[in-house]
Amino acid sequence: MNDGLIKAVSEIEEDEALRLVQKALGEGHNPLDILKDCQTAMNIVGERYESGEYFLTELMMSGEILQSISDILKPVLQEQTDSSAGDKGQKGLIVLGTVRGDIHDIGKDIVGFMLEVNGFEVYDLGIDVHESKFIEAVRDYKPQVLALSGFLTLAYDSMKATVEALSKADLRDSVKIMIGGGSQIGENVKNYVSADAFGKTAIEAVRFAKQWITSE
Amino acid sequence: MVQSGTMENESYQEHLKKLKDAIEKRNGKSVDELYHEKQKRLWDAIEMRQPDKVPVILGGTFFAAKYAGLPYSSAYYDPINWKKAYTKMIADFEPDTWGTAGAMSSGVALDTLKTKNILWPGGTLSPDVPEQTLDGEYLKEDEYDLFLEDTTGFLLRYYLPRIQGALEPLAKLPSLSDNPMMMMMFPFFASMLNSPEYQEVGRVLQKAGQAQAEHLQAIGNMQEDMAYLGFPPMSERGPFLGPAFDNMANAYRGWKGIVKDIYRRPEKLIAALEKINRGQLSSIQPADTSKPGPKLASAGAIHRGSDDFLSKKQWEQFYWPTWKKAMMKAIESGYIVNIFAEGYCENRFEYFLELPKGKVLIRFTDTNMFKAKEILGDHVSLMGSVPMDLLQISSPSEVDEYCRKLIEICGKNGGYIVRTCTDYIQDAKIENIKAMMDAVKKYGAY
C-alpha cells in the first residue's frame, strides 16, 4: 500500500500523484497494486463526496487524474486491464444510458465512471437512447442492473416507456432498474416509472449495484 | 399596438381582440384596470411589500405550443401561430405577468448556419423534443492566452467555425491583429475573400440574417401585445449580468473543461472571468428613474454554481467575486437584481445576504422554499417554486395542497411570487397548471 499515492489522489493533487506513480513504476512496483491504491483513493473521494466535504469538481477531477494514471500504466499492463480499475467486470454487468429525447451526459458519465472504479463492467449506450436499444442491450448482455439517466422532465416518460417495453419483452424481472439525473427524480418519479430505486448521487448508484449484485 | 398589413397579422390582431374581450368579460374589468392592478401587485412583491394578493407568473415557450396543439418546433418555424398559442395560454390562465417566451431564434437561420452547439425542435431534434445545448470545449485548454489577448480574433477564427458549421471557412482567416498592414492595404485582404468558400459564407450570412429578421418581425413586440391584453411586464428590460463563471463554462469551456481549469490553470481561468466581468461592468447604464416602479437587472441563472457543483472555497475563488461585483454595480446604478438560482442553493444563502436588503429578487428551483423564506425572507424577495414532478405526475388536489402551503408560508408578509420551478413546463399536465393558478386565486388574497 502506497499511502502517499492514496493521499495525493484522494486530495486531488494531480502532479504529486503522477510523480508517485512514475516513482513506484521505477522502483518495480506491480501496476496492479498501483491501481488498487487508486481504487482505495477513489473510495475516499466517494466517501468525502457523500459526506458533503467534496463536490462534483473533486469527483470529476479525481476521474481525470485516474485517467492520466491509467494512461501511464496501460503500456506496462498491456492487455491485463484497460481504462480504469484492476478488477473491472468481476462484480457484474450494468447497462447505462440517457433515455430517449435527452442528451444530457454529465451525470451519466460520472455514474458510469464510479461503477467502473468499483469493479463493475459498464455498457454505456450513450445519450438519447431509444427503448428498443435498451431492450436489445438487456437481451444481448444480460446485465444484472439497468441504469437509466435523464435530466429533462420528458425523461420521466421515456424512462416509464423503457420499463414498460422491458415488461412487454418479458425482460423486466431479469434486471434491477435504477434511475437518476434531474434533481427532482425521487420517490414520486420512481413510482411513476416503476423503477426499483432512484439515486441522487453516483455514490448511491454504486451502493445499489453492490446491494443488488454482490450483496455487499 | 398590433401591426397590421398582411393577412396573417390581421388574423393575429383579430385573435388578440377576441382574447381581450374574453378577459374583460370574465373579470368584469377593462384590461387597463387589470394591467394596473397586476402591475402594482408585482411591484409590491418585488420591493418586499405586501400586495393585495400573492402574484403569480406563468411562462413556457413549449407548454404554450402543447396547450394549443402545436409541435414545439412551431416556436422556431411558425412564429405567428406560436405567438397565437402563447398569447392564448396567458389569456386563459391569467397570471400577473408572463415568463419565458423564448422563440427568439429562427429555425431557418439555425438550419442555414448549420448550428452545432444548440439542438432545436424541428431542426436537429424531432419536432416535439425541447431545445437542448451541447456542453463542449469550444475554447481549448491551450487557447486561454489567445482568448485573453485577442478575444475578437478567437471568436471569429476559432469559436464561430466550431459552433456554426456553415462558418467553418472562417477558421482559415489570418490573424488580423498580427497583420496591421493587411488592414492598411485592405484590397489585399478583400482579395483573400474572393474564393467560392467565402462567397458561400457571405450567402449563408445573408440568408440566415434575413430569416432571423423575418422571424423577429413575425414575433413582433410581445410586450405591446401583452399590454393590450392587460398583462404588464415584470419590469422594463435592464442589463444582463449572468455569472461570469457560467458564461465561461456554458459558452466556452464546458463543465468538464472548466473543472480541469480550476485545478490546472486557475490563474488563467480567473483572468478570463475578470475579462468577462469588465465587459459586464462597462455595459451597466444607470436605471431610468423617470419611470415609476422597480427596475430589474437580470443577474442570470446559477448553473454550475449550485451546491452540488462547487465547494464553498471554489465558489469564493471563482464564482462569487466577479458576479457580486456586477450585481453591486447594478444595484448602485438603481436596479434590483433578479437571480434565477437553479439546482440546490442552500449553501449560497449566506452570500445572497451580502447583497443590500430589498435590492434582490431570487427565483429558486430545487432549494427548499420554506427554508429560503425563513433565512432570506427579511432580506430579499422570493419567487418559486412549484416542482415539476408534482406538476407532471401528481394530481390536481396534490398541486392545490402544495400551493396552499407555499402561499401560506412563503407568502407571509409579502415579498413573494408564485412560479413553477422552471419555465420548461411542457411535460406538466394541463390540469395541474390550472390547479396551480386556481390555488393562487383561492388562497392568495392577503
Interface residues (C-beta under 8 A of the other chain):
Chain A: I12 E14 Y54 F55 L56 T57 E58 M60 M61 E64 G101 D102 I103 H104 I106 L152 T153 L154 Y156 D157 S183 Q184 I185 G186 N188 V189 Y192
Chain B: L119 S126 V129 P130 Q132 L134 D135 W255 K256 V259 K260 I262 Y263 R264 D307 D308 F309 L310 S311 Q314 G343 Y344 T365 D366 P387 M388 D389 L390 Q392 I393 S394 C421 Y424 I425 Q426 D427 A428
